[in-house]
Amino acid sequence: MLRVGSKAACMACRNLVSTNMGVRFRVPLQKLHPLSRAIHHRYSGNTNPQRPPHRTAARYFTSMSRLPMRPPKPPPGSGGQNYQQQRNFWVARLAARLLKLRYILLGSAVGGGYTAKKTYEEWKDMLPDFSEYNWVIPDFVWELSEQIDLDKLAKALPEMEEIAKLLPDLDKIGENFTFIKSLLSPDTPGNPSLKATDSSAAAAHDGSDKQYRKSSDKERLDQLQEELLRTQLKYQRMLERLEKENKELRKVVLQKDDKGIHQRKVKKSLIDLYSEVLDILSDYDANYNTQDHLPRVVVVGDQSAGKTSVLEMIAQARIFPRGSGEMMTRSPVKVTLSEGPHHVAMFKDSGREFDLTKEEDLAALRHEIELRMRKSVKEGQTVSSETISLSVKGPGIQRMVLVDLPGVISTVTTGMASDTKETIFSISKAYMQNPNAIILCIQDGSVDAERSIVTDLVSQMDPQGKRTIFVLTKVDLAEKNLASPSRIQQIVEGKLFPMKALGYFAVVTGKGSTGESIDSIKDYEEDFFQNSRLLRDGMLKAHQVTTKNLSLAVSDCFWKMVRESVEQQADVFKASRFNLETEWKNNYPRLRELDRNELFEKAKNEILDEVISLSQVTPQHWEAILQKKLWERVSTHVIENIYLPAAQTMDSGTFNTTVDIKLKQWTDKQLPNKALEVAWETLQEEFARFMAEYKGKDQDDIFDKLKEAVKDESIKRHKWNERAMDSLRVIQHNALEDRSITDKPQWDAAIQFMEETLQSRLKDTESVIKDMVGPDWKQRWLNWRNRTPDQHIRNETKNELDRLLKLHDDHTAYLANDEVTTVRKNLEGRGVEVDPVLIKDTWHQLYRRHFLQKALSHCSLCKRGFYYYQRHFVDSELECNDVVLFWRIQRMLVITANTLRQQLTNTEVRRLEKNVKEVLDDFGEDMEKKTQLITGRRVQLAEDLKKVREIQEKLEAFIEALHKEK
C-alpha cells in the first residue's frame, strides 16, 4: 500500500507501487514523455534531472493549494486595471488547477501502462527455458509451438493501444501547456503585472483563507490517496489475470513434460533431490544428528495458534486433521512443496497419490495422516518425535521444505502424559537449534500477546532473529477485538515482543470454519485487507500481508539459506566419510563393507542352505536315530509296566494275556504321542547339528544370534501334521499284534536285543544297591571311605534278605508280612533297629537284581529254542515268551522309525523349510529385529559408511542441479 505524504504529489508521475508480492515498480524519469519531463522540471523548480525534486515540487503544490476556490470581490476604491489583473490571475489559477489534474492523470496512466507492460514482460521471462527439455523431448519446442500460440496469447493480453486510449491527447496538452506557460512565466513580454499580482493576492488572502486551506489540503490528500489506491487495485487485478494465465500456461508445459517423462529417463526436480537428503538424514543414527545442519522451514507456535492453517494456505490444500481446541499435530510432519502439473500429495513410503482437487481424496489423506500420527505415538505417550514425510505438488506452489511441529502448550491436561509439555519443548528445540533452520513463528493475533509461550522459546534459539520470520494470524479477529489497532502495528514492527525477526507478516486464514475451501479463504483474506483500516492508515505495509506474500518471502529465504550453507554441509559429510573409511581400512582390511541389510541377505542364504541339507540326510541315518531315541523314551515303560509284571506271574498263559492287554493300552494312549515327540525332537536336533557344522566351516560368528533366533522361531511355529497320529497308531497296533518270528536271524536279533536291555537294567539296579549299602571293604581300605549310619543299616538289611533269597530261589516279587517281621527281629537281635518300609524298599531292588539275573540265564537257554518255537513245543525250560515279546517290541520300533522317517523327509522337512523362509521374510521386514540380531562395531561402521556416502552423493547431485538452475 502506498503511504501518501508531503511528497506524494510530485512522485505521482514517477512511482507506481504494485501490491502484488510486495514489489515497488518505479518508472524512470528518462522513460517519461518529453512533455512530462518538462512539466516535471518546470514545476519542481529543478533544472538538474539528477537532483531529486521532492522539496521543490512540494513547495510548488503547496503554493498552488493556497489559491482560493472563488475569486474575491475587488476592494472598494480599486481601479479597473487592478480588476483586470485580478481576472487574469484567476484565469491562470484555473488553468494551473486543470493542468494539475491532467498532470496526475498523465503520470498515473503512463506509469500504469509502463508497469503493466513491464510486468507482462517479466511474466513472459518467467516461462521455462524450453532448451532445457531437449534431452527429454527433442521435438518438444516444435510440438509445444503447434499447440500453444504465444502470439495469440499476447493478443489476448491488454494491448498498449487500449491503455493509450485512457491517455489524453498529448498534442492538446502541449498546446495548453504552452499557453499556460506564457501566462505564468514572469519573464514573458506583455505580462509585467503577473508577478506583482501573485504577491499582492497572496498577501491579501493569506490570513483570511488559512483555516480553509488546511481542510482543503486534507481533503485533496485523501482524494489523491483514494485515486491512487483505485489505480493500484486496477492494475493489480490486471496483474492477477496475467498471473492466472501464466499459471495455466505453466500447467500445460508441465503436463506436456509429464507425459514425455514416463517414456524416458526420469529427472527429479531440485526440491525432490533436497527432500531425499533430508529423509536420509532423518533415518541416520542419532549419534550424527548434530551434523544435520541443512536448512528447512520449522513451523512452531502455541497450540491452536493457526500453524496448520498457515501451512495449508501455503500448500493450497486442506490436508491436515483438524480439531477445535484439541491437540491434532502429535508428531513432526515434513512437507516437501514443489511445482507440478497436478495438485497431488504422496507419502514417502507409499506409492498412492491423493488428488487434492477431490474432497474424498482430501478426507482420505487427512485420515491417513491422523492414523500415522497415532501409530507413531508409543503407549503411555501423547506426542512422538518420529517424522511423517509428505510431498505436495501443484501448479504455482512455492518450492520449499517445511516441518510442522506439535503446538507448544503451557499446561498438561487430562488424558495427556505427564511429560508431554517437556517432550514438545524437546522436539521443538531439536529442530530449531539447527543454525540453518528457518523458524516460522506463528502467533495468534486474537489473544493477548502476553499469553504467548512460543516467542520466548524462539528468542532462546535465535536471539538475533537472523533466521526467524514472525507471522501474526487471525488479524481479522484482532482488528475487531482490540481497542487500540496500533497494538497490531507494534507487533508487526517487532516492538511488542522481545524477540527479533527477519520479517513480520499479518495473515488471515479463514473465518474458523472447517468446511472453508482454500479459494474462499484467499478471497476473504484479500477482501479483508483491501477494506482494512490497518492497511489504509499505513499501520501495515502491502508486502507484509496475505499468505501469498508470506509464502514468497519464506521460499526466498529458504533458498537463500540453502545456497549459503549446502556446500559447507557437503564438506562436513565428506570429512566424516574420510574418517569412517580410514577406521574400516585399519580394523577390517580384508572384509567387504556390508551393511546390516546386506549381512542379513548373506545370513539368509546360509540358513536356507543349512535347511536344504536336511533333505540330504540318508534314510538309514534317520531310522537309526529315530529307533534309538524312541527306545530310550519307552524302554522304562516297557520293562517296568509290561515285561516285569507279566514275567513275574510264572505262568505262560498269564504272561501272554498280561502282555497283550498292556500293549493294547499302551498303543491306544501313549505310544503314538511318544513317537511323534521323538520325531519332532530328532528333527530339531538334526537342524541344530547342521547349523553348528556350518558354523565351523569358516562361517561369520556375527550371524550366531540371528541363526539361533531363526531356529527357535521356526520350531515354535512348526506344528506336526495332526492326521499322522491316527495312521501311526494303526501301524503300531498291527506291528505289536504279530507274534510270528519267521527265521533264525530274527530270533537271534530278538535275543540280543533282550540281553542288551536286561544287562542295562541289571547294571542300573546294581548301581542303585551299591549306593544304598555304601562302599565295600575293598573301597573302604583303598579309598579310606566309611559307610554312613543309614548305609550300615541298609547293608545289614541287604545281608539278611540275601539269605532269604538263597533259601527261596523262586520267591515272589513281594514279601509277606510275617517275613518282614522275621527279618526285623533278626536285625534287632544283632542290634540294628530297622523300619519295615526300609526292608520292603531294599527287598524290591534285591529281588529285581535276582530276577534280571535269572532272566539273562533263561535268555542264554533260549538261543537254541527257535526249533521248539517253530514246532510249538511246550517245554517249561525252553518256553521263550519273553523273547517273543522283545521281538514284537523291536519290530514295532523298526516299523515306527520307518514311518516317521517317511513323514519327516516327505512332509515335515519341507514344512520346516517353509517356516524358516517365512521367519526370515518377517525378520527382513522388521528393521528393529535386524538391529537387535545383527550387531557389533563392524556392522555399525558399515551402516554409517553407507549413509554418509549416500548423503554425500545426494548432496553433490543437488549442488550440481542448483548451480545449473542459477
Residue, then its C-alpha position, 0 to 999 in steps of 0.5 A: m500500500l502506498r503511504v501518501g505524504s508531503k511528497a506524494a504529489c510530485m512522485a505521482c508521475r514517477n512511482l507506481v507501487s504494485t501490491n502484488m508480492g510486495v514489489r515497488f515498480r518505479v518508472p524512470l524519469q528518462k522513460l517519461h514523455p518529453l512533455s512530462r519531463a518538462i512539466h516535471h522540471r518546470y514545476s519542481g523548480n529543478t533544472n538538474p534531472q539528477r537532483p531529486p525534486h521532492r522539496t521543490a515540487a512540494r513547495y510548488f503544490t503547496s503554493m498552488s493549494r493556497l489559491p482560493m476556490r472563488p475569486p474575491k470581490p475587488p476592494p472598494g476604491s480599486g481601479g479597473q486595471n487592478y480588476q483586470q489583473q485580478r481576472n487574469f490571475w484567476v484565469a491562470r489559477l484555473a488553468a494551473r488547477l486543470l493542468k494539475l489534474r491532467y498532470i496526475l492523470l498523465g503520470s498515473a496512466v503512463g506509469g500504469g501502462y509502463t508497469a503493466k507492460k513491464t510486468y507482462e514482460e517479466w511474466k513472459d521471462m518467467l516461462p521455462d527455458f524450453s532448451e532445457y527439455n531437449w534431452v527429454i523431448p527433442d521435438f518438444v519446442w516444435e510440438l509445444s509451438e503447434q499447440i500453444d500460440l504465444d502470439k495469440l496469447a499476447k493478443a489476448l493480453p491488454e494491448m498498449e493501444e487500449i491503455a493509450k486510449l485512457l491517455p489524453d491527447l498529448d498534442k492538446i496538452g502541449e498546446n495548453f501547456t504552452f499557453i499556460k506557460s506564457l501566462l505564468s512565466p514572469d519573464t514573458p513580454g506583455n505580462p509585467s503585472l503577473k508577478a506583482t499580482d501573485s504577491s499582492a493576492a497572496a498577501a491579501h488572502d493569506g490570513s483570511d483563507k488559512q483555516y480553509r486551506k488546511s481542510s482543503d489540503k486534507e481533503r485533496l490528500d485523501q482524494l489523491q490517496e483514494e485515486l491512487l489506491r483505485t489505480q493500484l487495485k486496477y492494475q493489480r487485478m490486471l496483474e492477477r489475470l496475467e498471473k492466472e494465465n501464466k499459471e495455466l500456461r505453466k500447467v500445460v508445459l508441465q503436463k506436456d513434460d509429464k507425459g514425455i517423462h514416463q517414456r524416458k529417463v526420469k529427472k527429479s526436480l531440485i526440491d525432490l533431490y533436497s527432500e531425499v537428503l533430508d529423509i536420509l538424514s532423518d533415518y541416520d543414527a542419532n549419534y550424527n544428528t548434530q551434523d544435520h545442519l541443512p536448512r528447512v522451514v520449522v513451523v512452531g507456535d502455541q497450540s491452536a495458534g493457526k500453524t496448520s492453517v498457515l501451512e495449508m494456505i501455503a500448500q493450497a490444500r486442506i490436508f491436515p486433521r483438524g480439531s477445535g481446541e484439541m491437540m491434532t499435530r502429535s508428531p513432526v510432519k515434513v512437507t516437501l512443496s514443489e511445482g507440478p502439473h497436478h495438485v497431488a500429495m504422496f507419502k514417502d513410503s507409499g506409492r498412492e497419490f491423493d488428488l487434492t482437487k477431490e474432497e474424498d481424496l482430501a478426507a482420505l489423506r487427512h485420515e491417513i495422516e491422523l492414523r500415522m500420527r497415532k501409530s507413531v505415538k508409543e503407549g503411555q505417550t501423547v506426542s512422538s518425535e518420529t517424522i511423517s514425510l509428505s510431498v505436495k505438488g501443484p501448479g504455482i506452489q512455492r518450492m520449499v521444505l517445511v516441518d510442522l511441529p506439535g503446538v507448544i502448550s503451557t499446561v498438561t491436561t487430562g488424558m495427556a502424559s505427564d511429560t508431554k509439555e517437556t517432550i514438545f519443548s524437546i522436539s521443538k528445540a531439536y529442530m530449531q537449534n539447527p543454525n540453518a533452520i528457518i523458524l516460522c513463528i506463528q502467533d495468534g493475533s486474537v489473544d493477548a500477546e502476553r499469553s504467548i509461550v512460543t516467542d520466548l522459546v524462539s528468542q532462546m534459539d535465535p536471539q538475533g532473529k537472523r533466521t526467524i520470520f514472525v507471522l501474526t494470524k487471525v488479524d481479522l479477529a484482532e482488528k475487531n477485538l482490540a481497542s487500540p489497532s496500533r497494538i497490531q502495528q507494534i507487533v508487526e514492527g517487532k516492538l511488542f515482543p522481545m524477540k527479533a525477526l527477519g520479517y513480520f507478516a499479518v495473515v488471515t486464514g479463514k473465518g474458523s470454519t472447517g468446511e472453508s475451501i482454500d479459494s474462499i479463504k484467499d478471497y476473504e483474506e484479500d477482501f479483508f485487507q483491501n477494506s482494512r483500516l490497518l492497511r489504509d492508515g499505513m499501520l501495515k505495509a502491502h508486502q507484509v500481508t496475505t499468505k501469498n506474500l508470506s509464502l514468497a518471502v519464506s521460499d526466498c529465504f529458504w533458498k537463500m539459506v540453502r545456497e549459503s550453507v549446502e556446500q559447507q554441509a557437503d564438506v562436513f559429510k565428506a570429512s566424516r566419510f574420510n574418517l569412517e573409511t580410514e577406521w574400516k581400512n585399519n580394523y577390517p582390511r580384508l572384509r567387504e563393507l556390508d551393511r546390516n541389510e546386506l549381512f542379513e541377505k548373506a545370513k539368509n542364504e546360509i540358513l536356507d542352505e543349512v535347511i536344504s541339507l536336511s533333505q540330504v540326510t540318508p534314510q538309514h541315518w534317520e531310522a537309526i536315530l529315530q529307533k534309538k531315541l524312541w527306545e530310550r523314551v519307552s524302554t522304562h515303560v516297557i520293562e517296568n509296566i509290561y515285561l516285569p509284571a507279566a514275567q513275574t506271574m510264572d505262568s505262560g498263559t498269564f504272561n501272554t494275556t498280561v502282555d497283550i492287554k498292556l500293549k493294547q493300552w499302551t498303543d491306544k494312549q501313549l505310544p503314538n504321542k511318544a513317537l511323534e515327540v521323538a520325531w519332532e525332537t530328532l528333527q530339531e536336533e538334526f537342524a541344530r547339528f547342521m547349523a553348528e557344522y556350518k558354523g565351523k566351516d569358516q562361517d561369520d560368528i556375527f550371524d550366531k544370534l540371528k541363526e539361533a533366533v531363526k531356529d527357535e522361531s521356526i520350531k515354535r511355529h512348526k506344528w506336526n501334521e495332526r492326521a499322522m497320529d491316527s495312521l501311526r497308531v494303526i501301524q503300531h497296533n498291527a506291528l505289536e499284534d504279530r507274534s510270528i518270528t519267521d527265521k533264525p536271524q530274527w530270533d537271534a536279533a530278538i535275543q540280543f536285543m533282550e540281553e542288551t536291555l536286561q544287562s542295562r537294567l541289571k547294571d542300573t539296579e546294581s548301581v542303585i544297591k551299591d549306593m544304598v549299602g555304601p562302599d565295600w571293604k575293598q573301597r573302604w581300605l583303598n579309598w579310606r571311605n566309611r559307610t554312613p549310619d543309614q548305609h550300615i543299616r541298609n547293608e545289614t538289611k541287604n545281608e539278611l534278605d540275601r539269605l532269604l533269597k538263597l533259601h527261596d530261589d523262586h520267591t515272589a516279587y513281594l514279601a509277606n508280612d510275617e517275613v518282614t517281621t522275621v527279618r526285623k527281629n533278626l536285625e534287632g537281635r544283632g542290634v540294628e533297629v530297622d523300619p519295615v518300609l526300609i526292608k520292603d524298599t531294599w527287598h524290591q531292588l534285591y529281588r529285581r537284581h535276582f530276577l534280571q539275573k535269572a532272566l539273562s540265564h533263561c535268555s542264554l537257554c533260549k538261543r537254541g529254542f527257535y526249533y521248539y518255537q517253530r514246532h510249538f513245543v511246550d517245554s517249561e525250560l525252553e518256553c521263550n515268551d519273553v523273547v517273543l515279546f522283545w521281538r514284537i517290541q523291536r519290530m514295532l520300533v523298526i516299523t515306527a522309525n520307518t514311518l516317521r522317517q517317511q513323514l519327516t523327509n516327505t512332509e515335515v522337512r519341507r514344512l520346516e523349510k517353509n517356516v524358516k523362509e517365512v521367519l526370515d521374510d518377517f525378520g527382513e521386514d522388521m528393521e528393529k529385529k535386524t538391529q537387535l540380531i545383527t550387531g557389533r562395531r563392524v556392522q555399525l561402521a558399515e551402516d554409517l559408511k553407507k549413509v554418509r556416502e549416500i548423503q554425500e552423493k545426494l548432496e553433490a547431485f543437488i549442488e550440481a542441479l542448483h548451480k545449473e538452475k542459477 
